[in-house]
Amino acid sequence: MANDEDVVDADADVVAGQPPPSVRQPLDRERIVSAAVRFIDEYGLPGLSMRRLGAVLGVEAMSLYRYVPGRENLLDAVVESIIEEMRHDDDVLEVPRDGWQDFLQRLAHGVRRVALAHPKAFPLVASRPPEAPWLRPPLRSLKWVEAFLDGLSSEGFSDNAAVSAYRAFTSFLLGHLLLEVSSLGADVGPLDVIDDQEDANDKSLSPYPTVQRLSGNLAEDHSAVEFEESLEELLNRVALMQSESSA
């Protein structure tokens, strides 16, 4: 991990005759966020600071604030960057092509590939709702939730059925993937959580009409029911395995 002693004094480097960092490679928000993702992938979230990230990029920490207002904004950008990777995954569909089962299977595997690619950063996806606090991880992007709900609606799902499927789908993914990344060295607790009481209306939902229409349904809390239903399904699977083993 980069230590405080590793922080680069860019001014001293220039005095020593080395070209300034801006000459070596221009600094921009995309480069900073990419460097933050790589830092977390290698060292983990707890060690990330603006000063250490500046050291990795060969600049003073103050140079980063022109593009990233602070660490909180940086972590939100990391989440956005990670989730956006699914749009470059050729196996993930934004609309159903061969039925809703295929659509959800592809999406689930796409999320898992993101988690496996960034196991130490993936817990951020579970803890930082940058767009609307009632959206559930790991599908916290309004674009992906809109695609999910529209996809199931196009396959004949009612509004209630689509929202129930969204809840079940995200609960399964989050529980499984947090356990999986924890085995790969991720720090899954305590998570870096921000205030979930943020007003969802601060984020305009007008570009996402399906999410807007179903926002009331999405905000309802069915955690206890979902836990019991998932547990019942697990027990049914165990009973099936028991019957098969004794046959």
N, C-alpha and C positions, 0 to 999 in steps of 0.2 A: 504494500500500500504506500502511496505517496505520503511522506512525512512532512512536517512543517519545514524541516531542513532542506527538503527537496524543492521548495518554492523558488521559481526562477525570478531573479531580479533583472527584468528586461532592460532597465536603464543601465545597469552595470554592464550588461552584455554589450550594449551599444558603445559605451565608453571604452570597452576592451577591444572594440573593432569589429564586433559581429553585427550583421545586419539586423535591424529591428524586426520583430515578429511579423508586422504588417507587410514587410517586404518579402519574407519567406513564404507566407501563405495568408491571404486575406481572411479576416475573422468575420463570421456571420452566425446567425441564430442556428441554422441547420448544422453547421460544423460544431457548434457548442453542444447542442442536444445530442448529436451523434457521439461526441466525446464523452458526454455524461453517461450514455447507455453503455459504452465500452468500459468506462470506469466501474460502473455498478456490476457489470458482467464479471469483471475480473476481481474486484476488491469487495463488493457488497455495498449496500446502501449506507450503513452507518458511517463509513469513512468519507462519504462525499461531502465536500464543502466547496464554496466558490473559490477559495484560495488554492485548494488542491487541484481543482479542475483547471484553474488558470495555469498552474505549474505544468500540468499535462499538455496544455496547449501552447506553453512557452510565453505566456503573457501575464501581466499583473491581474489580480482578481478584479480590480476596478474596471478593466477593459471589458469584462463580460457583461457588466450591468447596462451597457448601451443596448444590448440585444436581449438580455434576460433580466427582468427587474429584480429577481431574487431567487433563493433556493426553492421556495414554494412554487413559483411560476415555472422554474426549471423542471421540477418533478412532474408537474402537470404536462409539460411538453414531452417528457420522457414517456409518460403513459400514452399520449397521443401518437407518438412516433412508433411505439411498440404495436399498438392496435392497428395502425395504418399499414403495417407490414402484411396484413391479411389481404389487402387490396392488390398486392403484388404476388399473391399465392395463386397460381393458375388452377389449383384444384378446388379453391373455394369459390362458390357461386354467390352472386348477389340476388339472383332470382332462381326459383326452382326450374330445373330443366328436365329431370327424370323423376318427378314426384317429390313430396315433402320429406320422405325418409332419406332419400339421397341428399337432398338439400341440407338437412340438419346434420347428417353424418359428415358431410364435407366441412360444414362450418365448425363442428366440434373438433375435428382433426386439425383444422386450421388454427383454432385457439390453442390446442395442445402443442402444435409446432411452435407457436409464439412462446408459450410457457417454457418449453424445453430449450429454445434458443436463448432465452433470457431468464433463467430460473431465479436469479438473485434480484431481478427487477420486477418479476411478475407479481409479487405481493403488493406492489404499488397499484396495480390494476384493480386489486381487491379493495384498496383503502382510499383511493382518491377519486371522488365523483366530480369531474371537471365540468359537466354539462347540466345534469339534473340529479339531485341527491336521491330521488326515488328510483333511478335506473340501477339495475342490479349488476354487480360484477359477474363474470368478466366482460359482458356485453354492455359497457358503460357508454359507448359511443352512440349518439343519436342516429348516426348514419346506419350503423349495424342493426340497431333495434328497429328502425324503420324498415330496413330490408327484411328482417326476421318476421315482423308482424305482417307486412305486405305479402311476403312469400307464402305464409300460411293462409292468409285470407284468400289469396288467389287459388289455393288448393282446396277451398271450400270450408275452412275453419270459421266458426262464428267468432265474434269479438272475444267472448268469455273464454272460448277454447284456445284462441291464439294467445291470450294473456296467461292462461294457466300453463300452456306449453312453454311460454317464455320463462315463467317462474321455475318450472320443473327442470328445464334445460339448463338454466344458469346455476341453479342449486347443485345439480349433478356435476357440472363442469368445475365450479369453484371448489367444492369439497374435494373432488378427486385431484384436481391440479395443484391445489395448495399442499396437499399431502405429498404429491409427487415432487414438487419443487423443493419442499423441505428436506426431502431425502437427497437432494442435489446441492445442499448447502445454503438454501434460502433462509433468511430470517423471517419467519412468518408471525412473530409476536414478540413484543408489542408492535403492531403495524403503525406506520406513519399516517395516522388518520387525521383528516381535516374535519371542520365543523359540518355535520350533516344537516344542520338546521338552516342552511342557506336556502334562500327563497328560489324555488325552481323557476319562477317567472323572470328571474334576472337573465335567464337564457331564453332568447326568442325561439319558440317552437314553430313559428309560422312556416319555415321551410320543411317541416316534418309533420304533415297533417295527420297521419295515422297515429303517431306518437301523441300529438296534441289531443286528438279525439279520445284516445284511450288513457290519457294521463291520470284520470281519476281511478281507473281500474288498476293501473300500474302502481299507484301510491298506496293501495290497500295492503295491510300487513296480514299475511297468511302463513307466517313462519311456523307456528305450532302445527297447523294442519299439514303443511308440506312435510314437516319432519315426520309426523306419524304416517303419512302416506308412503314416504320413502322407506321408512322402517318396515312397514307392512310388506312392501314390495321385496325388500331384502329378505325378510323372513320367508316369503313365498319361494324365493329363489333357493334359499337354503333347504327348504322342505323338498323342493324338486331334486336338488343334488342328493339329498338323503335317500329319496325313493329310488333314484337311479343307481346309487351305490349298493343298495340292498337288493336290487332286482337280480 
